């Protein structure tokens, strides 16, 4: 009985390790609190897609944008090549006026494809992300746009008197888990340093 439990734990660990998702490289510059830190991301390539929509419609728009990027990684590219899913799914939301938002979703391109990246043939584009410094806060659960907005407000408060050194007009959200992952979920809000 004891050996079966150990074998089961080992197999769960092995499966989880083999399912590890690649993430972009970054350096922690400073720890702000138990859940917040300053990070510097290395330059990297991402695939992205955008849409202008009512700011109140962001939850529904997420599915459309995700579908476009998912088609790219499942072969809708000039090489008809499947590309491994990475994390995070990075969302950028810019309010254009009182009601409209520009919503951009990005997938990180795995290191193996950074130099010779398959070109999207659908409604997506490749984006070179320059070095990026961000304040980050993380939280768990199944995040809604309201959750991200709340944590964005809390992160701004944590930045405090240095807030004028950050882009507060753009909201960056990062999700790290597949929808079927019920435990240990990670969500983040990023605020870009100017």
Steps between C-alpha positions, in 0.01 A plus 500: 500500500774746601699425182190565283457842660867584440476382138184708449666811644806441281285459186304818574829689550645349180193593292495852645873544425453376141212741453712796611422800284779725377498861620702806398819575693499771763699627794344604831631850570334543839231349718225746590286269716407135541311507168665788309838563341687700238615293200715560194411285198754426229414595140292227337264419215124455548204436271214743552154596381289807578152633482318821586193424706272646764688499829201322656545212250855392590404162651327392177777641281759288683360182340521645149859618541606175667352305208707697248824432690411137563453448125851642448665256744302205358633559149347813346843631403725500192662171607175325602694427818360430844656714771495416870268700724687738730411722792390752581216599274569873513214746452546873445200730539512867402195717546456707183206712608214473746367174354753345262811299588786365290542140619819314402574138595847345471658154520874474569692322221705205637878543499542233233302723258627847606758525218301329223138567590218365283305796358127514573271451199183590689395803702817529713840671477846442642612759754852571625465590866786723616654468845217571741498602867171449680350510847316169546244370746370142498185338629320167470163371387303532178556868424240726342566842352362645825763305698774635275370856537492467881857369511609774258368758748675326792829483307481873422456566872801280574715692249399816686697820440691346206179447301587790265788281370252237371250470214171510691289537182565142390397190692706184447359171627674163495339159536709187547254210515283297266125516574499137621760572771296542817772542764811715535383757246718805437379833367696823485458870435800682351556875493769605252778730616554798267 
